[in-house]
Amino acid sequence: MEYQYPIDYNWSTEEIVDVIKFFEAIESAYEKGIERDEVMKAYRRFKEIVPSKAEEKTLCGEFEEISGYSSYRTIKKAKEASAGEKIIMK
C-alpha cells in the first residue's frame, strides 16, 4: 500500500516497528487472512505501547481513513474467534 502509518515520533524505534506490525496484521486480515493468535499478539503489543483508549481510537481511526481497513472490526472478530482460527475480513 502507498500510505504512511499513523505513528507517534515520541515512541522508540522498537515501539514504532511493533505498531507498524500491528497495522500490517490488520492489512493481512483484509488482504489474505491471518491467524487469530497472530492478530491478538500484535494487538496486545500495540496496547502496551498505546494503553489509552482515546489514543487507540485516534490512531486506528487515522489508519482506517487512509487504508479503508477497520482495526476495531478486525480485533472484535479476532476476540470472538477460536484459537488457531483464521481471520478474514471483507
Secondary structure, 3 states (H helix, E strand, C coil): CCCCCCCCCCCCHHHHHHHHHHHHHHHHHHHCCEEHHHHHHHHHHHHHHCCCHHHHHHHHHHHHHHHCCCHHHHHHHHHHCCCCCEECCC
